[in-house]
């Protein structure tokens, strides 16, 4: 028996990194305000680490937009795989040429482009889709805040979140 409502538990789980970032912020702040000597210097380092964790936690929390979508996402050994009820597939990270955010019937989907293959569509609320944040964050030249802002827009138009420079640009293989 749980004393926490499911909605509250889900909100706490979504923002778990932010909650954990409060620990080094509190400890670092307490040590910075404490006695003299070396402790305030160590506290300031811990406090700055807490700020970095807080910023990363806020970005991750904004990326998680829910669960219960169709299918499962799996990220292993340089490959993104999606196993859906009607479609599925895999994209190699080294071959990934573009990432788009598209809307289908009120749901946001990631469209992952790889030259010579069909576009892999992954619902943003699929099980395990939160692992895509780490994958996307490591793409060269991605603007994370731009990606998060595009996720919040209510639009039916596709938005290019990231595109690799070079011969495999997204506009070279559009219909």
Protein Blocks (a to p, Z undefined) as FASTA:
>chain_A
ZZbdfklmmmmmmmmmmmmmmmmmmmmmmmmmmcehjllmmmmmmmmmmmmmmmmmmmmm
mmpgbehiecjdddeehiacdddfkbgcdddfklpmbdcdddeehiacdddddehiacdd
ddfkbghklmmmmmmmmpghiafklmmmmmmpccfbdcdfbdcedjkbfklmcZZ
